[in-house]
């Protein structure tokens, strides 16, 4: 997904809209590859599936300033219900699919959303309690612990973002965004020490960490790495 903040990341959340009604996911901070594992429920009125309006999923970057909320629009995923693989009562929830997002109609792709849907017929007169469908997939995703070893040899052709040349670069490995929000509190990001000077530093550093990841490639997260220039006294 696109970056909206000066740090090169975003604070994304998804907003689903139906005829003025809105429901939001939680916000995942400082990432371009968020993991939500959330189930959102919306009520639609239609005679049948073919008459249902499209499902609108908007991606936003969360911003809260002195004057209140002012979220930045990032892109939109517009889904026609008749084209979706949806839940049929008595069967399992369909396997999620990656759906493209676009900043504007006819524009270039601007991110993707991994989604799965369950559409359940409701009784308009509420004579019967509508049956809830458990679409939360986190519990059903098989996980495995992996010992990861990365040999960092060096960085090349770094460009300074200011007037001064690059002094001492370091790399931050954002491990928190590789796990679900429920697990993020028990995971620490890792960072190399700024030692070698210049725009072409040789690091020769080995980092190791243990992390639980999905065994199914469909759910495998991406690891984000950010390079910082440490100027002086801990400032970067």
C-alpha positions as CSV (number, residue, x, y, z in Angstrom):
1,X,0.0,0.0,0.0
2,X,1.2,3.6,-0.5
3,X,3.1,5.6,2.0
4,X,1.5,8.7,3.4
5,X,3.8,9.9,6.1
6,X,7.3,11.4,6.0
7,X,8.7,8.3,7.6
8,X,7.9,6.3,4.4
9,X,5.1,4.4,6.1
10,X,1.4,4.9,6.9
11,X,-0.9,4.3,9.8
12,X,-3.6,2.4,7.8
13,X,-7.1,1.4,8.5
14,X,-9.9,0.1,6.2
15,X,-13.4,1.7,6.1
16,X,-16.3,-0.2,4.7
17,X,-19.2,2.0,3.5
18,X,-22.9,1.2,2.7
19,X,-25.3,3.9,1.9
20,X,-23.9,6.3,4.5
21,X,-23.2,3.7,7.2
22,X,-19.5,3.1,8.0
23,X,-17.5,0.6,9.9
24,X,-13.7,0.7,10.4
25,X,-11.0,-1.7,11.2
26,X,-8.4,-0.9,13.9
27,X,-5.4,1.2,12.9
28,X,-2.1,-0.5,12.4
29,X,0.7,2.0,12.9
30,X,3.9,2.6,10.8
31,X,3.5,0.0,8.2
32,X,2.8,-0.5,4.5
33,X,1.9,-4.2,5.0
34,X,-0.7,-4.2,7.8
35,X,-2.2,-7.4,9.3
36,X,-5.7,-7.0,10.8
37,X,-7.3,-10.5,11.2
38,X,-10.6,-8.7,11.9
39,X,-14.2,-9.6,11.2
40,X,-16.5,-6.6,10.3
41,X,-20.3,-6.9,9.9
42,X,-22.5,-4.7,7.7
43,X,-26.2,-4.8,7.0
44,X,-27.4,-4.5,3.3
45,X,-30.9,-4.4,2.0
46,X,-31.6,-6.1,-1.3
47,X,-34.0,-8.5,-2.9
48,X,-31.2,-10.9,-3.9
49,X,-27.4,-11.0,-4.4
50,X,-27.6,-9.5,-7.9
51,X,-29.4,-6.4,-6.5
52,X,-26.9,-5.8,-3.7
53,X,-24.8,-2.6,-4.0
54,X,-21.1,-3.0,-4.4
55,X,-18.9,-3.4,-1.3
56,X,-16.8,-0.3,-0.9
57,X,-13.5,-0.7,1.0
58,X,-11.5,2.5,1.4
59,X,-7.9,2.6,2.7
60,X,-7.0,5.6,4.9
61,X,-3.9,6.8,6.7
62,X,-4.9,7.8,10.3
63,X,-3.9,11.4,11.2
64,X,-4.9,13.1,14.4
65,X,-3.8,16.7,14.8
66,X,-4.5,19.7,17.0
67,X,-7.7,20.3,15.2
68,X,-8.9,16.7,15.4
69,X,-9.0,13.9,12.9
70,X,-8.0,14.5,9.3
71,X,-7.4,11.1,7.7
72,X,-5.7,10.8,4.4
73,X,-7.4,8.8,1.7
74,X,-5.1,6.2,0.1
75,X,-7.0,4.0,-2.3
76,X,-10.3,2.1,-2.8
77,X,-11.3,-1.5,-3.4
78,X,-14.7,-1.6,-5.2
79,X,-16.3,-5.1,-5.2
80,X,-19.4,-6.3,-7.0
81,X,-21.1,-8.9,-4.8
82,X,-22.1,-11.2,-7.7
83,X,-18.4,-11.5,-8.6
84,X,-17.3,-12.7,-5.2
85,X,-16.8,-16.1,-3.8
86,X,-19.0,-16.0,-0.8
87,X,-20.1,-18.2,2.1
88,X,-22.9,-20.6,1.4
89,X,-24.7,-21.9,4.5
90,X,-23.5,-25.3,5.5
91,X,-20.1,-24.8,3.8
92,X,-16.8,-23.3,5.1
93,X,-15.9,-19.7,4.6
94,X,-14.1,-19.2,1.2
95,X,-10.4,-18.9,1.1
96,X,-9.4,-15.3,1.1
97,X,-8.4,-13.5,-2.2
98,X,-6.2,-10.6,-2.9
99,X,-8.2,-7.7,-4.4
100,X,-6.6,-4.7,-6.0
101,X,-7.0,-1.1,-4.8
102,X,-6.9,2.0,-6.9
103,X,-6.5,5.7,-6.0
104,X,-9.0,6.6,-8.8
105,X,-10.9,4.7,-11.4
106,X,-8.8,3.7,-14.3
107,X,-5.6,4.6,-12.4
108,X,-2.6,2.4,-11.5
109,X,-3.0,-0.2,-8.7
110,X,-2.3,1.3,-5.3
111,X,-2.2,-1.6,-2.9
112,X,-4.1,-4.9,-2.3
113,X,-6.5,-6.2,0.3
114,X,-6.7,-9.8,1.4
115,X,-10.5,-10.5,2.0
116,X,-13.0,-13.2,2.6
117,X,-16.7,-12.8,2.6
118,X,-19.8,-14.4,4.3
119,X,-23.2,-13.1,3.1
120,X,-26.0,-14.5,5.2
121,X,-29.7,-13.9,4.5
122,X,-31.4,-12.0,7.3
123,X,-35.1,-11.9,8.2
124,X,-36.4,-8.4,7.7
125,X,-39.2,-8.9,10.2
126,X,-36.8,-10.3,12.8
127,X,-39.0,-13.4,13.4
128,X,-35.8,-15.4,13.7
129,X,-32.4,-14.4,15.1
130,X,-30.0,-14.2,12.1
131,X,-27.3,-16.8,12.2
132,X,-23.8,-15.5,12.8
133,X,-21.0,-16.8,10.7
134,X,-17.5,-17.1,12.2
135,X,-15.3,-15.6,9.5
136,X,-12.4,-14.8,11.8
137,X,-9.5,-16.8,10.3
138,X,-6.6,-16.2,12.7
139,X,-7.5,-19.2,14.8
140,X,-7.6,-21.4,11.7
141,X,-4.3,-20.4,10.2
142,X,-1.5,-22.9,10.8
143,X,1.6,-21.3,12.3
144,X,5.1,-22.5,12.8
145,X,8.1,-21.0,14.7
146,X,11.0,-20.1,12.5
147,X,14.6,-19.2,13.5
148,X,15.6,-16.4,11.1
149,X,19.3,-15.5,10.5
150,X,20.2,-12.5,8.3
151,X,23.8,-11.7,7.4
152,X,24.0,-8.0,6.7
153,X,27.0,-7.3,4.5
154,X,26.6,-3.6,3.8
155,X,24.7,-0.7,2.3
156,X,25.5,1.1,-1.0
157,X,24.7,4.5,-2.6
158,X,22.7,5.9,0.3
159,X,21.3,9.4,-0.4
160,X,21.1,12.1,2.3
161,X,17.7,13.6,2.9
162,X,19.3,16.9,4.1
163,X,22.2,19.2,3.4
164,X,24.8,17.1,5.2
165,X,26.2,13.9,3.7
166,X,25.3,10.5,5.2
167,X,27.2,10.0,8.5
168,X,26.4,6.7,10.1
169,X,23.6,4.5,8.8
170,X,21.6,1.8,10.7
171,X,18.8,-0.5,9.7
172,X,15.6,-1.0,11.6
173,X,13.8,-4.4,11.0
174,X,10.1,-3.9,11.8
175,X,9.2,-7.3,13.2
176,X,6.0,-6.1,14.9
177,X,4.1,-5.8,11.6
178,X,4.9,-9.4,10.7
179,X,2.6,-10.7,13.3
180,X,-1.1,-10.1,14.3
181,X,-1.9,-7.1,16.5
182,X,-2.6,-9.5,19.4
183,X,1.0,-10.8,19.2
184,X,2.8,-7.5,18.4
185,X,3.2,-6.7,22.1
186,X,5.5,-9.7,22.6
187,X,7.7,-9.0,19.6
188,X,10.6,-6.4,19.6
189,X,11.9,-4.7,16.5
190,X,15.6,-5.1,15.8
191,X,18.1,-2.5,14.8
192,X,21.8,-2.6,13.7
193,X,24.3,-0.3,15.5
194,X,25.5,2.7,13.6
195,X,29.2,2.2,13.2
196,X,30.7,2.4,9.7
197,X,30.5,6.0,8.3
198,X,29.6,7.2,4.8
199,X,27.1,6.4,2.0
200,X,28.6,2.9,1.4
201,X,29.0,1.4,4.8
202,X,30.2,-2.2,5.3
203,X,28.2,-3.7,8.2
204,X,29.3,-7.4,8.4
205,X,26.6,-7.9,11.0
206,X,24.6,-11.0,11.9
207,X,21.1,-10.7,13.4
208,X,18.9,-13.6,14.5
209,X,15.4,-13.8,15.8
210,X,12.6,-16.4,16.4
211,X,9.2,-15.6,15.0
212,X,5.9,-17.4,14.4
213,X,4.8,-17.3,10.8
214,X,2.0,-18.9,8.7
215,X,2.8,-22.1,6.9
216,X,0.5,-21.1,4.0
217,X,2.2,-18.7,1.6
218,X,-1.1,-16.8,1.1
219,X,-0.9,-15.3,4.7
220,X,2.9,-14.8,4.8
221,X,3.7,-11.2,5.8
222,X,6.4,-9.0,4.4
223,X,9.3,-7.7,6.6
224,X,9.8,-3.9,6.3
225,X,13.3,-2.5,6.7
226,X,14.1,1.2,7.2
227,X,17.5,2.8,7.0
228,X,18.3,5.7,9.3
229,X,21.2,8.1,9.3
230,X,22.4,8.7,12.9
231,X,23.7,12.3,12.8
232,X,24.8,12.9,16.4
233,X,23.9,12.3,20.0
234,X,21.3,9.7,19.1
235,X,19.4,11.8,16.6
236,X,18.5,10.2,13.3
